[in-house]
Amino acid sequence: MSSQRTIVITGSASGMGAATVQRLRRGGARVIGIDLRDAEVIADLSSSDGREVAMSAVREIAEGGIHGIVTFAGIAGLTGLPGSDLVSTNYFGTVRILEGLRPLCERGAPAAAVVVSSNSTTIQPGIPAELIQSCLADDEVAARALGDTLGPLVAYPATKTAVAWWARRHATKPSWAGSGINLNVVAPGVVETPMLQACRDDSFLGEHIDAVPVPVGGPASPDQLAAVVEFLLSPEARFLCGSVLFADGGTDALLRPDDVPVPWVL
């Protein structure tokens, strides 16, 4: 039996996803990329049909099992975008892929899944709890309607919070940790990607992007984030379960130094 690991990467064609593909392949892994273009599997994860196309293709390519999933696919809260697009891509496009490919991870266990969130979840004020809860209630129709009402600016951190909470709620379950699958979250900060440039070019977001404080200096390169993801996929990260790792150069720690850990106060 081959010892080569098979890893599925959504959003593999550019930015952090592409950097992770390159890093993993240099390390000898077999990578199955999913994206709208330039990938082994071409699929649109914003729709239920697209998700089914993606999952069916991966099952056909890797019927013997996979050893990891990383969910980079997502869109930013750019001015003028429907909030529903962010709901369907960032939350449901992530969760459905994780749920649908989990059996392949179990077949290939020990395995790991890395959910890509964002440090906007803790540094952006005014995140609507009702949209987070609507996503977690698994009602895509209702969540999409609410996303359109609230708009893309808040839909982005809300959907990224929802995927992080989903991961923490599921990571310890028998179907994940109990089946030999580590499920963790990485929350990137400012990373030099095409998405970051699109935010800089945005009529509203542009003036704020480069004002985000990064104590270690930044932005990060995509490969710096890829290195973090590579570690989370590795056997060395086996004891991490349900963790949310902020890879943001210290932004979260600077702005909210006393918020983690949150003790149980008696």
Number of C-alpha atoms within 10 A of each C-alpha: 3 4 7 11 18 23 25 24 25 27 25 29 21 19 21 27 27 21 20 26 27 16 17 21 15 10 12 12 17 17 22 21 25 29 22 17 15 12 18 18 22 16 21 21 28 22 15 14 11 16 22 17 16 24 20 15 18 21 16 9 14 15 13 12 22 29 24 29 26 30 24 25 26 25 18 19 23 23 15 11 15 20 27 24 22 31 34 25 20 29 31 26 23 24 22 16 19 21 11 16 21 23 18 20 27 22 17 21 17 18 29 30 27 25 25 23 29 26 21 21 20 17 18 12 10 10 21 16 11 13 24 24 17 20 27 19 11 13 12 17 14 14 27 22 15 20 30 17 13 17 19 24 23 21 30 28 28 29 33 25 26 26 25 24 19 19 24 18 11 16 23 17 12 11 15 22 20 12 18 18 28 28 29 26 29 23 22 22 25 23 22 16 17 12 18 18 13 15 21 17 14 17 12 13 16 16 12 11 16 15 8 13 19 19 13 11 11 16 18 19 15 20 20 14 22 21 16 15 26 17 12 26 24 14 12 9 14 18 10 15 21 21 17 21 18 18 21 25 20 17 24 23 17 13 12 12 11 9 11 9 7 7 7 5 4 3
